[in-house]
């Protein structure tokens, strides 16, 4: 399972690949607790989120403290990847899905090396 998280000031949009499950939580203590619980059950191979002006810091810190596999990537790389995939529309939910896809592709490329 690969998880993509689109981080904004008040909310986290989450996409689970390959199931397609999507949900959102608030970017506060309550929401982060729910996120950790839900992702702990899923057992992800990798959780990927964009670096978004510091809003990602508390999310990354929380997930790392729980021992969950995590990568924080440059948003320009995600945008370029989305465009290369033909994904021109931009919403938080679509961004979370493309971030999850990027995580799965990166993991596959790494395993082949």
C-alpha positions in Angstrom: 0.0 0.0 0.0 1.2 3.5 -0.9 -0.2 6.5 0.8 -0.3 10.0 -0.7 -1.0 13.0 1.5 -1.8 16.4 0.3 -1.0 18.8 3.1 -2.8 22.2 3.5 -3.1 24.6 6.4 -6.1 23.0 8.0 -6.6 19.6 6.3 -4.8 16.5 5.1 -6.2 14.8 2.0 -5.2 11.1 2.0 -5.2 8.6 -0.9 -4.4 4.9 -0.5 -3.1 3.1 -3.5 -4.0 0.6 -4.9 -7.4 0.4 -3.2 -8.4 4.0 -4.1 -9.7 4.7 -0.6 -9.6 8.4 0.1 -10.4 10.4 3.2 -9.4 13.7 4.9 -8.6 14.6 8.4 -7.9 17.9 10.1 -4.2 19.0 10.5 -4.4 19.1 14.3 -3.8 16.8 17.2 -7.2 15.0 16.7 -6.8 14.6 13.0 -3.2 13.4 13.3 -4.3 10.8 15.8 -6.9 9.5 13.5 -4.4 9.5 10.6 -1.9 7.4 12.6 -4.6 5.0 13.7 -5.9 4.5 10.1 -2.5 4.2 8.5 -1.3 1.8 11.2 -4.1 -0.6 10.3 -3.2 -0.3 6.5 0.5 -1.1 7.0 1.8 1.1 4.2 5.0 0.3 2.3 5.5 4.1 2.0 3.8 7.3 2.9 4.6 10.3 0.7 3.8 13.9 1.3 4.8 17.2 -0.3 7.0 19.8 1.4 4.4 22.6 1.7 6.0 25.7 3.4 6.4 24.0 6.8 2.8 22.7 7.1 4.1 19.2 6.5 6.5 19.3 9.5 4.1 18.3 12.2 2.7 15.6 9.9 6.1 14.1 9.1 7.2 14.3 12.7 4.1 12.5 13.9 4.3 9.8 11.3 8.1 9.3 11.9 7.6 9.1 15.6 5.2 6.2 15.0 7.8 4.4 12.9 5.8 4.7 9.7 7.8 4.7 6.4 7.9 8.2 5.1 9.2 10.4 2.3 8.8 14.2 2.0 9.3 15.3 -1.6 9.6 18.6 -3.5 6.2 19.8 -4.8 7.8 20.8 -8.1 8.6 17.1 -8.7 5.0 16.1 -8.0 3.7 18.8 -10.3 6.0 17.6 -13.1 5.1 14.0 -12.5 1.4 14.9 -12.6 1.9 16.7 -15.9 3.9 13.8 -17.3 0.9 11.5 -16.4 -1.5 13.9 -18.2 -3.0 15.0 -14.9 -3.6 18.7 -15.5 -6.5 19.3 -13.1 -5.4 20.3 -9.6 -7.5 19.6 -6.5 -6.4 18.4 -3.1 -8.0 15.0 -3.7 -6.3 14.6 -7.1 -3.0 15.8 -5.7 -3.2 13.1 -2.9 -3.8 10.4 -5.6 -0.9 11.6 -7.8 1.4 11.7 -4.7 0.4 8.1 -3.9 1.1 7.1 -7.5 4.5 8.8 -7.4 5.3 7.0 -4.2 4.5 3.6 -5.8 6.5 4.4 -8.9 9.5 5.5 -6.9 9.4 2.4 -4.8 9.2 0.2 -7.9 12.1 1.9 -9.5 14.2 1.6 -6.3 13.5 -2.1 -6.0 14.7 -2.7 -9.6 18.0 -1.0 -9.0 
